[in-house]
């Protein structure tokens, strides 16, 4: 009964999220376009993304509590998080102040305006074309060679079971093992409550506190396939343990 009564509020808030997201992106787009027109200006584009993240957080009435369990390691490192909401990506710039590139699904190249990021600075992965996917991963490897950090969602998408996670894919962990760089796990605890599935307009979605944990870095232990699997499981367990404490 309570969900039924709140359903109109859920819809109104989701419409507000959509309006604020696209309105602020339209306003900032000329500045992003200029900053992303030259590689040497990418660090400024990153700062602009951080500003956009703070702006969205403020206009969506979502204060943030960030629990930092360890200092970030020296660059480069790989940022890995659970993916429970479409807000995770923009809010990541509020959480991590170190310059990083996002690795995202190729479908983002179809998003109006937002695709600018993945045509320039960030790295899209075409999961339906192995050759294109390989070239994209090579760009990520090259970024690490330049001492740049990368961020990705090892689930590959927002699971229908969110906030419960789905199994992690190997990509981030293969990269960490190959390049001998640490993984920094991130747990989003409450984003799924702020913006639930946008394809279900009356599903729960209300403003609230963004709670996120930056865990201690996890270092690879070797170079074999077994080490990739072990690293993947260790990181999954770290994120899942914190998430379970929240949802249970």
C-alpha positions in Angstrom: 0.0 0.0 0.0 2.8 2.4 0.9 4.6 1.8 -2.4 1.3 2.4 -4.2 0.9 5.8 -2.4 4.5 6.8 -3.1 4.5 5.8 -6.8 3.6 9.3 -8.1 6.5 10.7 -6.0 8.9 8.1 -7.5 7.8 9.1 -11.0 8.2 12.8 -10.3 11.7 12.4 -8.8 12.8 10.2 -11.8 11.6 12.9 -14.1 13.5 15.5 -12.0 16.7 13.4 -12.3 16.3 13.2 -16.1 15.7 16.9 -16.4 18.6 17.9 -14.2 21.0 15.4 -15.9 20.3 16.6 -19.4 19.8 20.3 -18.6 23.2 20.5 -16.9 24.9 18.5 -19.6 23.5 20.8 -22.3 24.7 23.9 -20.4 28.2 22.4 -19.9 28.4 20.7 -23.3 30.2 23.6 -25.1 32.9 23.6 -22.3 33.3 19.9 -22.5 33.5 20.0 -26.3 36.4 22.6 -26.1 38.2 20.7 -23.3 38.0 17.4 -25.1 39.1 18.8 -28.5 42.8 18.3 -27.5 44.4 15.6 -25.4 46.5 18.0 -23.4 43.2 19.6 -22.2 41.8 16.3 -20.9 42.8 17.0 -17.3 40.7 20.1 -17.4 37.8 18.0 -18.8 38.2 15.7 -15.8 37.9 18.7 -13.4 34.8 19.8 -15.3 33.3 16.3 -14.8 34.0 16.6 -11.1 32.2 20.0 -11.1 29.3 18.4 -12.9 29.2 15.6 -10.4 29.0 18.1 -7.5 26.3 20.1 -9.3 24.2 17.0 -9.9 24.5 15.8 -6.4 23.4 19.2 -5.1 20.4 19.7 -7.4 19.3 16.1 -6.8 19.3 16.8 -3.0 21.7 13.9 -2.3 24.4 14.7 0.2 27.4 12.3 0.2 29.1 10.3 3.0 32.4 8.8 1.8 34.1 6.2 3.9 37.8 6.0 3.0 39.3 2.8 4.5 42.8 3.5 3.0 44.7 6.1 1.1 44.7 5.7 -2.7 47.9 4.0 -4.0 50.2 5.6 -6.4 49.0 5.8 -10.0 48.2 3.8 -12.0 45.5 1.6 -10.5 42.2 0.2 -11.6 38.9 1.3 -10.0 36.3 -1.4 -9.7 32.8 -1.0 -8.3 29.4 -2.6 -8.1 26.9 -1.0 -10.6 23.5 -0.4 -9.0 22.3 2.8 -10.6 22.8 5.0 -13.7 24.0 7.6 -11.3 27.1 5.6 -10.4 29.2 6.9 -13.3 28.8 10.6 -12.7 29.1 10.3 -9.0 32.4 8.4 -9.4 34.0 11.7 -10.2 32.9 13.1 -6.9 34.4 10.1 -5.1 37.8 9.7 -6.8 39.8 12.9 -7.3 42.7 11.2 -9.1 42.6 11.5 -12.9 41.1 8.4 -14.5 39.4 7.2 -17.7 36.1 5.3 -17.7 35.8 2.0 -19.6 32.2 1.6 -20.6 29.9 -0.4 -22.8 29.9 0.5 -26.5 26.2 1.4 -26.3 27.1 4.7 -24.7 28.3 5.9 -28.1 24.6 6.1 -29.0 23.7 8.4 -26.1 23.2 12.0 -27.4 25.7 14.5 -25.9 27.1 11.9 -23.4 28.7 10.0 -26.2 31.2 12.9 -26.6 33.1 11.5 -23.6 33.5 8.0 -25.1 34.4 9.4 -28.5 37.4 11.2 -27.0 38.7 10.8 -23.5 37.0 7.6 -22.3 37.1 4.0 -23.7 34.0 2.2 -25.1 34.0 -1.6 -25.3 32.2 -3.2 -28.2 31.3 -6.5 -26.6 29.8 -7.8 -29.8 33.0 -7.5 -31.8 36.0 -9.2 -30.5 38.5 -7.3 -32.6 37.0 -3.9 -31.6 36.9 -5.1 -27.9 40.6 -6.0 -28.2 41.6 -2.6 -29.6 39.6 -0.9 -26.8 41.3 -2.9 -24.1 44.7 -2.1 -25.7 43.8 1.6 -25.2 43.2 0.8 -21.5 46.6 -0.9 -21.3 48.2 2.1 -23.0 46.6 4.4 -20.4 48.1 2.3 -17.6 51.5 2.5 -19.3 51.0 6.3 -19.2 50.5 6.1 -15.4 46.8 6.9 -15.8 44.1 5.1 -13.8 41.1 3.4 -15.4 37.6 2.7 -13.9 35.2 -0.1 -14.9 32.2 -2.1 -13.8 33.1 -5.8 -13.8 29.5 -6.8 -13.8 29.3 -5.2 -17.3 25.8 -3.8 -16.7 23.3 -2.9 -14.0 21.9 -6.3 -12.9 18.2 -6.8 -12.7 18.8 -8.2 -9.2 20.4 -4.8 -8.1 21.5 -4.1 -5.4 22.5 -7.8 -5.4 25.5 -8.2 -7.7 26.0 -10.5 -10.6 29.2 -12.4 -11.3 32.2 -10.3 -12.2 33.9 -10.6 -15.7 37.6 -11.1 -15.9 38.7 -7.9 -17.9 39.7 -5.6 -15.0 41.5 -8.4 -13.2 43.3 -9.7 -16.3 44.5 -6.2 -16.8 45.7 -5.8 -13.2 47.6 -9.1 -13.4 49.1 -8.3 -16.7 50.3 -4.8 -15.7 50.9 -5.7 -12.0 48.8 -2.8 -10.7 46.4 -2.7 -7.8 42.6 -2.8 -7.8 40.8 -0.2 -5.7 37.3 -1.6 -4.9 34.4 0.8 -4.5 31.1 -0.1 -2.9 28.0 2.0 -3.7 25.7 1.4 -0.8 22.6 3.5 -1.5 22.6 4.7 -5.2 20.0 2.1 -6.1 17.5 3.7 -3.7 18.1 7.2 -5.2 17.5 6.1 -8.8 16.1 2.6 -9.4 15.4 1.2 -12.8 14.4 4.2 -15.0 12.5 1.8 -17.3 10.1 1.2 -14.5 8.8 4.7 -13.8 6.9 3.8 -10.7 9.6 1.8 -9.0 11.2 3.2 -5.8 13.3 6.3 -6.4 13.7 9.2 -3.9 16.4 11.6 -2.8 18.7 10.4 -0.1 22.2 10.2 1.2 24.8 8.8 -1.1 26.9 6.4 0.9 30.0 4.9 -0.6 33.1 3.1 0.6 36.6 3.3 -0.8 38.3 0.1 0.2 42.0 -0.7 0.7 43.7 -1.6 -2.6 43.9 -5.2 -3.5 47.2 -6.3 -5.2 47.6 -9.1 -7.7 49.5 -12.1 -6.5 50.9 -13.6 -9.7 50.6 -13.8 -13.5 48.6 -17.0 -14.2 45.0 -17.4 -15.0 44.4 -18.8 -11.5 45.8 -15.5 -10.2 43.2 -13.6 -12.2 40.4 -15.7 -10.8 41.7 -15.4 -7.3 42.0 -11.6 -7.6 38.5 -11.3 -9.1 37.1 -13.3 -6.1 38.9 -11.3 -3.5 37.6 -8.0 -4.9 34.1 -9.4 -5.3 34.1 -10.5 -1.7 35.3 -7.1 -0.4 32.5 -5.3 -2.3 29.8 -7.8 -1.5 30.6 -8.0 2.2 30.1 -4.2 2.6 27.0 -4.3 0.4 25.4 -7.2 2.4 25.9 -5.3 5.6 23.8 -2.5 4.1 21.0 -4.4 2.4 20.6 -7.0 5.2 
